[in-house]
């Protein structure tokens, strides 16, 4: 047989066997036990044999699947939440002999510097928050096995998405406030171009619109206390009837809004009810304590890592969203009668 100039690659083997390159590396490096099924391992070995694939041993040690390292790319925003995500991801990773490197996108959102000369050489896979998605193209993480957190399952970069049920969280907030009798809402929205915040706005508007005589005004602020304070002050200074409930995209925005309300001599909740979303430590540090939606950050990280392990093994990850829960505290009450 004539010698072909193009040697078969691990990518060719992966395509022939219908698995990821990482799975090929695991099987041919004999590290697949407990991580890939025996049937899958046999399929990879058969494909390698049929193609005449011979791993280049020097290169193989540098290639995917041998560093047993995963990169977790997060925005440098709401760090307490992402610390929980990291803890959960690292816990599951450790059970499978993986390490997790945390890489905060320096601007929170936007491109990030390459943390490795070539991410592909040093990493098995990437778990990334949609808020830090821009960083992925810089580090070429989108060319690795990738799981996206907080991303549109219809149009995500990744092989899999893992989401909290944010839509249900917003529905729970809206039901709570509508049930108290609120009809005029101010939505303090995060000024961050991310799917998770689009979901919040859409769900709030949709749910509130099902009740006659309601109104939702929206103001946007970057995720800082100062920006939230300024945006809230400006909204409250605008002409027209005052809102009786302020729905904030996260707890940090709510804390900034509290400052604006205090400056205007308004009391929470007798003059205006306020809700957050996250249930950070901040939620019980402010007074009155904040009614907010508890997100299980550690479970989010665990599920992200489990999804990446499934992708590496050529299995289908669990597609169900993680439940979230409204925690009612002192910041919400019925509106004052006119």
GIKAKA-V818904 format. One record per residue. N is the residue number from 1. RES is the residue in one letter. PSI is psi in whole degrees, 0 to 359 (none if undefined). BURIAL is # if it has 9 or more other ideal C-beta (glycine too) atoms within 8 Angstrom, else .. D_LAST is the distance of its C-alpha to the last C-alpha in whole Angstrom. Layout:
N/RES/PSI/BURIAL/D_LAST
N/RES/PSI/BURIAL/D_LAST
This chain:
1/X/137/./91
2/X/139/./90
3/X/125/./88
4/X/141/./84
5/X/339/./83
6/X/108/./80
7/X/139/./79
8/X/142/./77
9/X/171/./74
10/X/333/#/71
11/X/319/./69
12/X/317/#/71
13/X/315/#/72
14/X/315/#/68
15/X/317/./68
16/X/323/#/71
17/X/351/#/70
18/X/36/./66
19/X/176/#/65
20/X/159/#/63
21/X/325/#/66
22/X/320/#/64
23/X/321/#/65
24/X/313/#/69
25/X/318/#/69
26/X/314/#/68
27/X/311/#/71
28/X/339/#/74
29/X/5/#/73
30/X/40/./73
31/X/25/#/70
32/X/343/#/68
33/X/128/./69
34/X/355/./65
35/X/336/#/64
36/X/145/#/65
37/X/155/./67
38/X/324/./70
39/X/318/./70
40/X/316/#/68
41/X/318/#/71
42/X/321/./74
43/X/319/#/72
44/X/314/#/72
45/X/318/#/76
46/X/316/#/77
47/X/319/#/75
48/X/318/#/77
49/X/313/./80
50/X/324/./80
51/X/348/#/79
52/X/35/./81
53/X/128/#/79
54/X/114/./80
55/X/139/./77
56/X/108/./78
57/X/320/./78
58/X/316/./78
59/X/327/./75
60/X/324/#/73
61/X/338/./73
62/X/345/./70
63/X/169/#/69
64/X/145/#/66
65/X/2/#/66
66/X/344/#/68
67/X/340/./65
68/X/47/./63
69/X/137/#/60
70/X/141/#/57
71/X/128/#/55
72/X/111/#/51
73/X/119/#/49
74/X/158/#/46
75/X/153/#/43
76/X/40/#/43
77/X/156/#/40
78/X/57/#/38
79/X/328/./41
80/X/319/#/40
81/X/313/#/39
82/X/338/#/43
83/X/321/#/44
84/X/319/#/43
85/X/315/#/45
86/X/314/#/48
87/X/314/#/48
88/X/315/#/48
89/X/317/#/50
90/X/326/#/53
91/X/312/#/53
92/X/320/#/54
93/X/315/#/56
94/X/325/#/58
95/X/339/./59
96/X/14/#/61
97/X/24/./62
98/X/153/#/60
99/X/155/#/59
100/X/125/#/55
101/X/128/#/55
102/X/128/./52
103/X/98/#/51
104/X/128/#/48
105/X/121/#/48
106/X/323/./48
107/X/5/./45
108/X/301/#/43
109/X/156/#/43
110/X/173/./46
111/X/154/./50
112/X/155/#/52
113/X/151/./55
114/X/118/#/58
115/X/346/#/58
116/X/150/#/61
117/X/315/./64
118/X/111/./64
119/X/324/#/61
120/X/326/#/63
121/X/332/#/66
122/X/351/#/64
123/X/149/#/61
124/X/327/#/61
125/X/175/#/57
126/X/139/#/54
127/X/127/#/50
128/X/139/#/48
129/X/143/#/44
130/X/333/#/43
131/X/340/#/41
132/X/20/#/45
133/X/327/#/47
134/X/329/#/48
135/X/333/#/50
136/X/320/#/52
137/X/325/#/54
138/X/317/#/55
139/X/5/#/57
140/X/28/#/58
141/X/340/#/56
142/X/354/./55
143/X/4/./59
144/X/165/#/59
145/X/124/#/57
146/X/132/#/54
147/X/128/#/50
148/X/136/#/47
149/X/144/#/44
150/X/47/#/40
151/X/154/#/42
152/X/115/./42
153/X/340/./44
154/X/326/./45
155/X/42/./46
156/X/151/#/47
157/X/326/./50
158/X/170/#/51
159/X/339/./53
160/X/156/#/50
161/X/146/#/46
162/X/126/#/45
163/X/148/#/41
164/X/154/#/38
165/X/69/#/36
166/X/321/#/33
167/X/316/#/32
168/X/324/#/31
169/X/315/#/29
170/X/321/#/27
171/X/318/#/26
172/X/319/#/26
173/X/311/#/23
174/X/316/#/21
175/X/317/#/22
176/X/311/#/20
177/X/318/#/17
178/X/321/#/17
179/X/329/./17
180/X/345/#/15
181/X/8/./12
182/X/140/#/12
183/X/337/#/12
184/X/114/#/13
185/X/143/#/16
186/X/124/#/18
187/X/112/#/22
188/X/99/#/24
189/X/146/#/27
190/X/128/#/31
191/X/65/./33
192/X/124/#/36
193/X/86/./38
194/X/141/#/38
195/X/319/#/38
196/X/327/#/36
197/X/330/#/33
198/X/321/./33
199/X/316/#/32
200/X/311/#/29
201/X/315/#/28
202/X/314/#/29
203/X/318/#/28
204/X/311/#/24
205/X/316/#/24
206/X/314/./26
207/X/316/#/24
208/X/325/#/21
209/X/343/./22
210/X/348/./23
211/X/126/./19
212/X/150/./18
213/X/20/./15
214/X/163/#/16
215/X/133/./17
216/X/119/#/19
217/X/146/#/20
218/X/134/./23
219/X/149/#/25
220/X/146/./28
221/X/142/#/30
222/X/161/./33
223/X/63/#/33
224/X/155/#/33
225/X/316/#/31
226/X/316/./31
227/X/321/#/31
228/X/319/#/28
229/X/311/#/26
230/X/317/#/27
231/X/320/#/26
232/X/317/#/22
233/X/315/#/22
234/X/318/#/23
235/X/321/#/21
236/X/337/#/18
237/X/347/./20
238/X/151/./20
239/X/164/./18
240/X/172/./15
241/X/142/./11
242/X/146/./12
243/X/153/#/13
244/X/349/#/11
245/X/135/#/15
246/X/114/#/18
247/X/117/#/21
248/X/142/#/24
249/X/337/#/28
250/X/171/#/29
251/X/327/#/29
252/X/318/#/30
253/X/321/#/28
254/X/319/#/25
255/X/321/#/27
256/X/321/#/27
257/X/322/#/23
258/X/318/#/23
259/X/316/#/25
260/X/317/#/23
261/X/318/#/20
262/X/317/./21
263/X/329/./23
264/X/6/./19
265/X/22/./18
266/X/144/#/16
267/X/138/./16
268/X/128/#/17
269/X/4/#/15
270/X/324/./13
271/X/325/./11
272/X/135/#/13
273/X/148/#/15
274/X/137/#/19
275/X/153/#/22
276/X/197/#/26
277/X/118/#/29
278/X/314/#/32
279/X/55/#/32
280/X/170/#/34
281/X/328/./35
282/X/326/#/32
283/X/328/#/29
284/X/358/./30
285/X/336/./31
286/X/161/#/28
287/X/126/./25
288/X/158/#/23
289/X/148/#/26
290/X/130/#/25
291/X/122/#/24
292/X/177/#/26
293/X/123/#/29
294/X/124/#/32
295/X/131/#/35
296/X/90/#/39
297/X/319/#/41
298/X/318/#/44
299/X/323/#/44
300/X/313/#/43
301/X/318/#/46
302/X/313/#/48
303/X/325/#/48
304/X/315/#/48
305/X/320/#/52
306/X/321/#/52
307/X/319/#/52
308/X/319/#/54
309/X/320/#/57
310/X/316/#/56
311/X/316/#/57
312/X/328/#/60
313/X/358/#/61
314/X/22/#/61
315/X/163/./58
316/X/123/./55
317/X/159/#/52
318/X/128/./49
319/X/354/./47
320/X/145/./44
321/X/153/./41
322/X/127/#/40
323/X/150/./37
324/X/161/#/34
325/X/132/./32
326/X/131/#/28
327/X/112/#/28
328/X/124/./24
329/X/208/#/24
330/X/1/./22
331/X/0/#/20
332/X/141/#/17
333/X/167/./15
334/X/149/./12
335/X/154/#/9
336/X/136/./6
337/X/145/./4
338/X/none/./0
